[in-house]
Amino acid sequence: MPGIKEIKNRIKSVGDTQKITGAMYLVASAKLSGAKSTVLSHRAYANECSLILSSALAHSPGSVYTQDNGADTQAVLVIGSDRGLCGDYNKNIAKFASQKIKELKNPKVYVSGGRVKSLLTASGIVCEEDFDIAVKKPDNETACEIADYFMNLFTGGAVSSFSVIFADFADKSRLCVKKLLPFEADEEERESGYDFLPDTATLLDTLIPVSFRSSVRSCILSAFCSEQNTRMMAMKNANDNAGDLLAELRLEYNHTRQNAITEEIADVSGERKIT
Amino acid sequence: MKEFNFKILSPDRVIFEGKCTSLVFDAPDGKYGILADHSPVISAVSEGELTVTSPSGTQTFTLPGGILRFENNEGTVVVS
């Protein structure tokens, strides 16, 4: 049985850990609420972009953006996290991504987040360039930078498709593969009676980068929200467990302390009887 | 004059949302104006000024370019 001093030390150490997990919970929840409001304000923009894009693509059959360009490699961006203490978030993404990547023909894997990268490398997947910036600074400039890089690969004929693997916050953080390139033309939209000014080809030149950047941004934001949500839950659980442990330790401390006092009283009164 | 709903969306926020009677913007082949009951249109918006006129006054926005969609008296510009 541990002595009073050991229990006291343990109480202090668990208390300190609880303070850290409590602070991390607050940080994650603040980041999540900030990211949630960005997601909401970006959603209207993203919806409008995809609506305009599907109408324009339906009226420009044979567009290079909707067809397979014949390249034999497929690009995949896996968005995870570069920090730990978020439960099984990175492990689950790495497991799901390695399954999906193995199904692809000649995949070129790009990773966002050091933790996921090390897990994927350990499972034998060769990763190309890092895009850690997506998880460190999930703003519009980052999304534009990443989107332009993959759009150049696609239009340059280096890759035939581009997909993103991430945890979709809008769908209860479920892991998913979202194919962003080539775009899929919606045949039903052909019935819409829009006039296109000046013409669909010129319009697509402006629209394609705008819409693609918006889709990439949606994925990055969604992954960021999922990460913060998972971290928040993990820290809340850790905080609750630390609370339970502290209650148990305090009880044990009081028992031990009381036993010591009782023993001492028994000793003193026993000695007195003898004398 | 008849009014219609109009909004300007940027990737991070709604720049303008409200009712207006007319709007004028720079399209690739010159200035383009829209009034209520305009036929459905999707147009490229060039870099330049977009003027929104409402009964309460006129507002001018300088845009880096974008796309406009107008249908059923609902107009939206997504800024690039």
Interface residues (C-beta under 8 A of the other chain):
Chain A: T38 S41 H42 A44 Y45 E48 C49 L51 I52 S55 A56 N140 A143 S192 G193 Y194 D195 F196 L197 P198 T202 L203 T206 L207 P209 V210 R213 S214 R217
Chain B: L9 S10 P11 D12 R13 V14 A27 P28 D29 Y32 S39 P40 V41 I42 S43 A44 G65 G66 I67 R69 E71 T76 V78 S80
